[in-house]
Amino acid sequence: MTKFEHENGHHFKIEAGQILNPDCFPPPNELVCIQVPKVFDQVAVRDCITKCIPLKHHHDECGCSSITFEGASDFDIVEVKVISKTDSLTRPGFKRIKLFVKVKFTIHLADDDKQFEKEEEATFNLTINEIYCPSCIAQVGIIRSTDNFWDKKGKTIDEDGTFIKVEALIEAFNDAINHHGVLTLDLGGFFIVKCECVVQLLMPAYGYCPVPPEQLNPATQNCTSFNDRTKTPFPTKFFPDQKWNPLDKHHHREGAEE
């Protein structure tokens, strides 16, 4: 169901988006099992490293490098490794983790009036003093035609079935180019480290997401009958019927007998 009748008799459409007034919504109409990577715990940590980058350079009349640094962008986590994972001696399920995080980024340079880019890498070594990261009891086995069923970017999967996921916001500052054409800059990163495990969760829901309104495109010369929306309206059923809960039907039958 995607609509319900409010006390004043008007119909409201239930769709995805921010809820400003939760009291206006009715109780969910079903319970669903979903399989998702659940975040058991997360920790925020910062780290800063200094990167020295040799540049191919020219010199002007005073012998200074003519290259100027224009900025750095496109920071992207390309590898995460768990260097060590140590169980807490006092808190079951908690661990101390050391991580290796490799980041690729682009530096923007200018040589006189010419601008160019250079791809670079940097590594951060993060220490998480304490994070709740229990072992996953059930292992997930999936038959698939691609290795990208779970997005592994910025993640590493451990032997106990848990995922260590790293998210980052990184900026470059304190840049300088010396007389030998070496660019020195600091890379400061804000990291969120998460411990995840693929589990099944029982969630209240309003049913399947409704099909969005059809986009109005200019009519084409081909498939005239198909493009006639009065003859071929956009289908609204993209998902199979939801299984009924037998217990729910039992309660309805008891209510009818009363």
Summary of the structure (lengths in Angstrom):
residues: 258
radius of gyration: 27.9
end to end distance: 26.7
largest distance: 99.2
contacts: 581
relative contact order: 0.22
helix: 7%
strand: 52%
